[in-house]
């Protein structure tokens, strides 16, 4: 699938580019042990989520959208020093903005009276006809001091407009710099097809396959990874 990105004139040399998530796994996942002793299971060695293919594949699927510039956070204040060019567009040159607190009225998890952070994205996204993109918080990135809201945008039609990423700031004690390139959203293309749901009990063949699969899980670890996991590029 061809996905096209475009930025305002003069920005291409200074902007971090969206990237395939497959090449951007965080350092903490790489450093995580593959197994750990479980106190619950009498010190038996158990596999960590590092060995869970669905957990890892969620993190390395789709596209990561980066923070445009270094943002300093201190005492609840955000600041930046970014010499973004004037392109003649009415698009803001700030890497981060806000939504008024009232716009999150009634939203569970949104602190009362707190501004909603908005990460400004300077890349347009163009998808093929019939495709939309699901934008959401980077998968399994609980280490980030914010939580990005989810949204679906019809990027085959909204190809000339920008998609920005509102988020709740979840770590009031955070102080430091969010570096340019920090993933602030993850996107997955989704086809706009009607869904047809079908339900049935297992027939004899399906039940036999189910039992055989359970046997393979008991006999050898990594059955899903070896026999069912699709290769990702």
SVG drawing of the C-alpha trace seen along z (x, -y; Angstrom):
<svg xmlns="http://www.w3.org/2000/svg" viewBox="-25 -34 44 68">
<polyline fill="none" stroke="black" stroke-width="0.4" points="0.0,0.0 1.3,-3.4 0.9,-6.1 1.9,-9.6 3.0,-12.3 3.5,-15.9 4.6,-18.9 4.5,-22.7 7.1,-24.3 10.4,-24.8 9.6,-22.2 11.0,-19.0 14.6,-19.6 13.7,-20.1 10.8,-17.8 11.1,-14.2 9.3,-11.9 6.6,-9.4 8.1,-5.9 7.2,-2.3 6.7,-1.1 8.6,2.1 11.9,0.2 11.2,-1.7 10.8,0.6 11.7,-1.2 14.9,-0.5 13.0,0.8 11.5,3.6 14.9,4.5 16.3,4.5 13.5,6.5 14.4,10.1 12.7,12.9 11.9,14.7 11.5,13.9 11.0,15.8 7.4,15.8 6.7,15.4 3.1,16.5 4.3,19.7 6.9,20.6 9.8,19.0 9.1,20.8 10.5,19.1 7.7,17.5 7.9,15.8 7.6,12.0 5.6,10.0 8.7,9.7 7.9,13.3 4.3,12.5 4.0,12.0 0.7,10.2 2.1,7.7 5.2,7.1 3.4,7.1 1.0,4.4 4.1,2.2 5.7,2.9 2.7,2.6 1.4,-0.5 3.1,-4.0 4.4,-6.1 3.9,-9.8 6.7,-11.8 6.8,-14.9 7.9,-17.7 10.4,-19.4 12.0,-19.2 9.4,-20.2 10.5,-21.1 8.1,-20.3 8.6,-21.9 6.2,-22.8 3.3,-22.0 4.5,-24.5 5.5,-23.6 8.1,-25.4 10.2,-25.0 12.8,-26.7 12.1,-25.8 12.9,-27.9 10.1,-26.8 9.9,-28.7 7.0,-30.9 5.4,-29.0 2.6,-31.5 0.1,-29.0 -2.3,-29.7 -1.1,-26.4 0.4,-27.0 4.2,-26.8 3.9,-25.5 4.7,-21.8 2.2,-21.6 -1.1,-23.3 -4.1,-22.8 -7.8,-22.2 -9.9,-24.0 -10.7,-21.9 -14.5,-22.2 -14.0,-20.2 -13.3,-17.1 -16.4,-17.6 -17.7,-14.2 -14.8,-12.3 -13.7,-9.6 -10.0,-10.0 -9.8,-13.6 -8.8,-15.6 -11.3,-18.4 -10.1,-21.8 -7.0,-20.5 -6.2,-21.5 -6.0,-18.7 -2.7,-18.7 -2.6,-18.7 0.4,-17.4 0.5,-19.3 1.3,-17.1 2.9,-18.8 2.5,-16.0 -0.6,-15.4 -1.6,-11.7 -3.0,-10.4 -4.4,-6.9 -5.8,-5.0 -9.5,-5.3 -11.7,-3.5 -9.2,-3.5 -9.2,-5.4 -6.6,-5.5 -7.1,-4.7 -4.9,-7.0 -4.3,-6.1 -1.8,-6.1 1.4,-4.3 0.7,-0.6 1.8,0.6 3.7,-2.6 2.7,-3.1 6.1,-4.7 5.0,-7.9 3.8,-10.7 0.6,-11.3 -2.2,-9.2 -3.2,-10.1 -6.9,-9.8 -8.1,-7.6 -9.7,-8.7 -10.5,-7.5 -9.9,-9.9 -10.9,-9.2 -7.5,-10.0 -8.3,-9.2 -10.5,-12.3 -8.9,-14.4 -5.6,-14.2 -4.9,-18.0 -5.6,-18.6 -3.5,-17.8 -4.5,-15.4 -3.5,-16.5 -3.3,-14.3 -5.1,-15.4 -3.9,-13.7 -4.3,-13.8 -1.2,-14.5 -1.0,-11.5 2.2,-12.2 2.0,-15.5 5.4,-14.8 7.2,-14.6 9.9,-17.2 12.3,-17.2 12.4,-17.3 10.3,-15.3 12.8,-15.0 11.8,-15.6 10.8,-12.2 9.1,-10.9 6.1,-8.9 2.9,-10.7 0.5,-8.6 0.3,-5.4 -1.7,-4.9 -3.2,-1.8 -4.8,-1.9 -8.3,-0.3 -10.5,0.5 -14.0,-0.9 -15.9,2.3 -19.2,3.3 -18.8,6.0 -20.9,9.1 -20.9,11.0 -21.6,14.7 -22.0,17.0 -22.1,20.8 -21.1,23.6 -18.0,25.6 -18.7,28.6 -16.8,31.8 -13.9,30.7 -13.6,27.3 -13.6,28.9 -10.9,31.4 -8.7,28.6 -9.3,26.6 -8.2,29.6 -5.2,30.2 -4.2,26.6 -4.5,26.8 -2.3,30.0 0.4,28.1 0.4,25.4 0.9,27.9 3.6,29.8 5.8,26.9 6.1,23.2 5.9,20.7 3.3,22.6 1.7,19.4 5.0,17.8 6.2,20.9 3.0,22.0 0.6,19.1 2.4,15.7 2.6,13.9 5.9,12.4 6.2,8.6 8.3,6.5"/>
</svg>
